[in-house]
Amino acid sequence: MEASRKIICKQRQVLFLFLFWGLSQAVTEPKHYSVVEETEGSSLVTNLAKDLDLGESELSRRGTRIISKGNKLHLQLDQETGNLMLNEKLDREELCGQTEPCVLRFQVLLENPLEFFQAELQVIDINDHAPVFVKRDMLLKISESSPPGTAFPLKNAQDVDVGQNNIESYIISPNSYFRVLTRKRSDGRKYPELVLDKALDREEEPELRLMLIAQDGGSPPRSGTAQVYIEVMDINDNAPEFEQPFYSVQIPEDSPIGFLIVTVSATDVDIGVNGEISYSLFQASEEIRKTFEIHPMTGDIRLKKHLDFETIQSYEVNIEARDAGSLSGKCTVLAQVLDVNDNAPEIAMSALTRQIPENSPETVVAVFSVLDLDSEENGKVTCTMQVDLPFLLKSSLENFYTLVTDRPLDRESRDEYNITITVTDLGTPRLKTQHNITVMVSDVNDNAPAFTQTSYTLFVRENNSPALHIGSVSATDTDAGANAQVTYSLLPPHDTHLPLDSLVSINADNGQLFALRALDYEALQALEFRVGATDRGSPALSSQALVRVLVLDANDNAPFVLYPLQNGSAPCTELVPRAAEPGYLVSKVVAVDGDSGQNAWLSYQLLRATEPGLFGVWAHNGEVRTARLLSERDATKHRLVVLVKDNGEPPLSASVTLHVLLVDGFSQPYLPLPEAAADPAQADPLTVYLVIALASVSSLFLFSVLAFIAVRLCGRGRATSLGGCSVPEGHFPGHLVDIGGTGTMSQSYQYEVCLMGGSGTSEFKFLKPIMSNSQGHYLGTEIEENTKFSNDFGFSIQCSCEPNFQERIMEIGWMRNQRQRQVLVFFVWLSFSGVGAELGPYSVVEETERGFLVANLEKDLGLRLTEMSTRGVRIISQGHKEYLHLKVQTADLLINEKLDREELCGSTEPCVLYFQVLLENPLEIFQAELRVKDINDHSPVFPEREMIVKIPENSPLGIAFPLSNALDLDVGNNNVQNYKISANPHFQVLTQNRSDGRKYPELVLDKELDREEEPEIVLTLTAMDGGSPPRYGSAQVRIEVVDINDNAPKFGQPLYKVHVPENSPVGSLVVTVSASDLDSGVNGKILYSFFQPSEDITKTLEVNPMTGEIRLRKQVDFEILRSYEVDIKATDGGGLSGKCTLLLQVVDVNDNSPKVTVSALTSPIPENSPEFVVAVFSISDPDTGDNGKTIASIQDDLPFLLKPSIKSFYTLVTSRALDREERAQYNVAITVTDLGTPRLKTQHNITVMVSDVNDNAPAFTQTSYTLFVPENNSPALHIGSVSATDTDAGANAQVTYSLLPPHDTHLPLASLVSINADNGQLFALRALDYEALQALEFRVGATDGGSPALSSQALVRVLVLDANDNAPFVLYPLQNGSAPCTELVPRAAEPGYLVSKVVAVDGDSGQNAWLSYQLLRATEPGLFGVWAHNGEVRTARLLSERDAAKHRLVVLVKDNGEPPLSASVTLQVLLVDGFSQPYLPLPEAAADPSQADPLTVYLVIALASVSSLFLFSVLAFIAVRLCRRGRAASLGSLPESHFPGHLVDVSGTGTLSQSYKYEVCLTGGSGTSEFKFLKPVIPNLALQSSGREKEENTYFQNSSEI
């Protein structure tokens, strides 16, 4: 075991040995080294062997290595020489940036024994970088008004070198305006400042270009340059001027919104903001502001809404161009609107009649006028309508039209007209308007009701229930409303004796006919009458129709026998000679039926007979004939009962009895036969037995035949009752009756079944019969017509058979057409006798009260007052708004409401209202106009009650500033005429005229402004109109004196010092800086920004340009940068600026968790090892103070310890030997916590794997295994498994199984069982025999793969299970083929007497050996019995003399196995009277010498014949059934030939022998169908073989059509 542990340890990593050192080593000072940057790699830094006082070989032996922060190795150690060399070329700027000095710290680790040394390497800077300006081009904007001595800071250059190698001074290229000074910031950085020495003049030199040079202090020095572009900023001293003062444009009125009208352009000789011009509408009215818009930058004037020439024809728009300094210029745009055809004609209805009575002469439908708002050709119109309508358009004066009918209208032809009136103008493109008028034609009662048929034939079955609905008649009326409402009635019949009212009634509303009482076909076969239909018009119109009612016969009369008479007197006896041939006519039964049709078809059949096979009755004529030759054995008297049955549904019948006497000849008198003398001799017992047997066999045969017939009939009845087949309720009769008198059936009917699948309907069509030499009956003709039934299938059937109908299917057509009622409207014809003329003009002053008299129309129209009322004079105003009212009684034209000229016409002058005077009877139209005069009812109003005007304080005298004009809704002299301004020393106001006549004020500067003296002036502007008395309106004018930029911003303090915790979130407010500017407006608006910020400042801080708030852009980190210094610049709108400095100190917080760095780690660790070093790691925390102090710990429940080393170094060692089987893996969590607030901690997880040592032997899951194997198993059968596990791992846990040698050396274990060495599966190598080997025991071994290997054992017990492979063996009685053993049983033995005992054994075991006994066969079954559990044979009852003497018993012996096996044994039993009687063979019976009785012989022969006949019949019936089933199954379709149209005689007697009934079963959707022939009704005549074949069920199947 110890040797194996040593081998494993050699394969693992070398153990770290931890040595304890004293306090002197723990506080060793770090060693200092230096190197110049850019020194080549492999350069010597120092010799560590000398520095550590170690020999050269000792470095290699102790495992010395260099550990750097971040595991980046800048240094390498040559362990052979002890030289510490550079691993690569070092770049100070890349390693440390601006930090000075640049120090790289590292540790020297000696592993064996463990020892640490701290060291640091300083990288010395060289001047390897030139100064670089971040921006090679700097733009500086300086106002030309800046005074000399003004300083302008510039952006500094950057040099990544440090110390003397950084920037020392700045130089500017020679020029006459500027010099440069080098300034130093608090952080030591230097920046340039440009100082103005001479005043700038933008007009003399607008731009300067200078070269700025930065030099460092290196040797030799390096330099960098940048271009400084100085742009001299202009002051606003020039106003904008337009290229032309007046623009004239023409605009089509259909121009789209956004259409460019014109582009105005103004220029300003100033530059920059002062030269930027913005355009706007000046003193624009509300209408102009809604119509036009101007782009403030480009001067594009575009449409804001659509123009309308009909509303405004021209616009005058003033445009103002203003620069940023509030100086402005103006121009005027005159826009002329061009008319286009953009107004479709309008139709105004004056009168409309929507309903016109039919058959009326020419009628006026509508009166309307047409108006087009366009001018010239665009306003001229034409009016049309459809040419296919019975209407005309007639024009009147000045675009008035009338719509009249062209001819009388017929509502029944068309009851509604949709008239489209199309009005088209003559413009380009032509526009049209359509107006739809719906004219309804009202009804007049001019159409009588019309029946759908001239005559109706209805069918009613007799014996109907009272009030039965027998059919309907239907009449329609093409009129509408009440004129179309039809009432039905019965008309008086031609036959006055016919009680029609008691037979039939009709529903007056819907025409339904009802039979009032039950009808009798035998009393009344047909009924004819007329039905009337009357509408409800005025006058009413009517029509008639013939109704024929046919009564259908029902089977309500039973057959009546005419011969032989059945009157209760002496029965009629028919004599038949014994010598008569077969078919001899005995008699004829004659019967009649009171019904008709098939209900009267009679069939005859023999119901009962004394001797069934002797006579027969022909079905179609009732003839009774002999069926065979008569013999002497036939009885002399015979009684025949004949059944007469009709063909109705249900069938009715009658029976008649015939007496037949067999005579030797007709000369022989009919005498009663003498009674046979009784035979005194007693019958022989054998004969009696034979007679009884013959009677039994005959009865059995007859019962079998009757049962067969009953089963067949029941099957037919059940088939007819099934819902899946469409068959009549009753079957056709078995025989047919000749009703034509020809002796055969008169007609043959053909049925065609048309079943169409998928259409939702199907048809069942009865075709007309194939006519013979007889003419069809009237009713039969009706029935023969096509009648349709619905079904869901897709095939048809045709067959020839007798017709059988239960009811007649009647087709009824019903149609309703309901029309809406319409009211008749009569329109009075308007005549145009007068010629249109103009009235007036009339005038009225606005605001006149309602009811004011405008004029009296009596004289103007030339009519008297009475004519005005009769001619229907009325006023029509445009837009249907009634401003005027006509008082017809006095002809006075009055004001209907107070008129407001401004609301009606706005600024349009004159204000004219057009109206028409309409005279309706006859039609005449007069045009008129009313002019509304203006009064001074509105005062001038300024759109803005206060106007603000901004004027620079340096504006020159005499400059004019236009102001917004006042608005006055009045027109003419009542509008604004003059403007005045309140008294002041600076301004006067002038009244100017615009081209459209409007007047506006203009403010003129008379005295210079001074913003510092008076920054704001408030004046009152007054507008006066020219009314009498005049009206006034005023507004405030606020003049703001605009300042010029002459003051730079100044900060409240030059230095801001703030402290910011390093955990402050992004967006935290650092400080708010504030500067003020004495200027106002744009010049006083201050923007804040960083001045020459470094890249760190830009990424870390951001300043709000408006508020001066400085916020964190990213979180600050004390460990990276502890302070920030940045300059803040405040710039006003004029380009002047001021500066301050921000010093930001970062306050350390505990925001860094301790960091664990693992220097060495050993995993896995061999188990069973003593104290072992697992890991060496260091702890660092970049925080300071208590925030950077740390403590380390691990879990308490682990077998590990933490041991501190020098300066935050720790070792992790095991505290005891580890056991891998107990735990193979340890997750060690090293928790490091600092002492800051709040405390932060770091967890570092180390997974330590324990490697395995083979110290555990395999262990079986069980100490012993019991397996069960059934005997006779197949070779190589898997019989079970053993399993062992090893808690070791890898090869130490790989288990191999083997069979151990058995204790019994004679046991061939290797040939019986084998084991799989990999998985422990056991196999039986050969078949086992339970009888030879019941159990088997052996041991199995399990060995692992370790070194040395370990093993264990387990016992395996295999039990062989018995199978039932041995049959029982009989021990007694012996079955050896010798003379059988005979058991003697006395006849006097009691029940249960022990005859013998069968003794048997079984070679199997268990339940397979349990034996049971049973009696398999015996000579007499009920005499003996065998006990099942012991094999004892005993008597079952008392023995009698009739029991046979010899008995043979077969006993079966069976075991209880699965499957069971058995054996049989035979016992011979001899019944003896006693055991003293010797056993002798029985003597043979002597033959009876006497001959048998002849009667006995006959009886034996008869019995044998009847039995043979019965057996043959049964066998023949079975054979026929089987053959027909096979034939039916082999048939795939119907025979090609169809059934014949006429009946065929198949019996040879000259008539139809049988009647067939067909059952059609059609199943839709299955794809197959069955046509089944049922058996015919069997007569009592002998059937031929062909008849039998037709009686059987035959199935035909197809999938398309039958």
Salt bridges, closest charged atoms under 4 A:
GLU2 OE2 - ARG5 NH1 2.93
GLU40 OE2 - LYS89 NZ 3.27
GLU58 OE2 - ARG61 NH2 3.63
GLU88 OE2 - HIS74 ND1 3.36
GLU93 OE2 - ARG92 NE 3.61
GLU93 OE1 - HIS129 ND1 3.91
GLU100 OE1 - ARG92 NH1 3.81
GLU111 OE2 - ARG65 NE 2.58
GLU115 OE1 - ARG62 NH2 2.75
GLU120 OE2 - HIS32 ND1 2.33
GLU120 OE1 - ARG105 NE 3.77
ASP125 OD1 - ARG92 NE 3.41
ASP128 OD1 - HIS129 ND1 2.77
ASP161 OD1 - HIS129 ND1 3.21
GLU168 OE1 - LYS190 NZ 3.22
ASP187 OD2 - ARG189 NE 2.92
GLU193 OE1 - ARG183 NE 2.99
ASP197 OD1 - ARG179 NE 3.08
GLU203 OE2 - ARG202 NH2 3.59
GLU207 OE1 - ARG209 NE 3.84
ASP234 OD1 - ARG202 NE 3.13
GLU286 OE2 - LYS290 NZ 3.33
GLU287 OE2 - LYS305 NZ 3.09
ASP300 OD2 - ARG302 NH2 3.97
GLU320 OE2 - ARG322 NH2 2.83
GLU320 OE2 - LYS330 NZ 3.69
GLU362 OE2 - LYS394 NZ 3.24
GLU377 OE2 - LYS380 NZ 3.06
GLU412 OE2 - ARG411 NH2 3.37
ASP443 OD1 - ARG411 NE 2.89
GLU528 OE2 - ARG548 NE 2.98
GLU611 OE2 - ARG628 NH2 2.49
GLU623 OE1 - ARG625 NH2 2.63
ASP634 OD1 - ARG628 NH2 3.05
ASP664 OD1 - ARG578 NE 3.60
GLU763 OE2 - LYS788 NZ 3.17
GLU782 OE1 - ARG808 NH2 3.75
GLU849 OE2 - LYS898 NZ 3.30
GLU902 OE2 - ARG901 NE 3.58
GLU902 OE2 - HIS938 ND1 3.95
GLU909 OE1 - ARG901 NH1 3.89
GLU920 OE2 - ARG874 NE 2.57
GLU924 OE1 - ARG871 NH2 2.94
GLU929 OE2 - ARG931 NE 3.63
ASP934 OD1 - ARG901 NE 3.42
ASP937 OD1 - HIS938 ND1 2.80
GLU946 OE2 - ARG1038 NH2 2.68
ASP970 OD1 - HIS938 ND1 3.28
ASP996 OD2 - ARG998 NE 2.86
GLU1012 OE2 - ARG1011 NH2 3.74
GLU1014 OE1 - HIS986 NE2 3.56
GLU1016 OE1 - ARG1038 NH1 2.91
ASP1043 OD1 - ARG1011 NE 3.09
GLU1095 OE2 - LYS1099 NZ 3.21
GLU1109 OE1 - ARG1111 NH2 3.05
ASP1127 OD2 - ARG185 NE 3.71
GLU1171 OE2 - LYS1203 NZ 3.30
ASP1186 OD1 - LYS1189 NZ 3.50
GLU1221 OE2 - ARG1220 NH2 3.46
ASP1252 OD1 - ARG1220 NE 2.84
GLU1337 OE2 - ARG1357 NE 2.86
GLU1420 OE2 - ARG1437 NH2 2.50
GLU1432 OE1 - ARG1434 NH2 2.75
ASP1443 OD1 - ARG1437 NH2 3.02
ASP1473 OD1 - ARG1387 NE 3.60
GLU1592 OE1 - ARG1521 NH1 2.79
GLU1592 OE2 - ARG1524 NH1 3.99
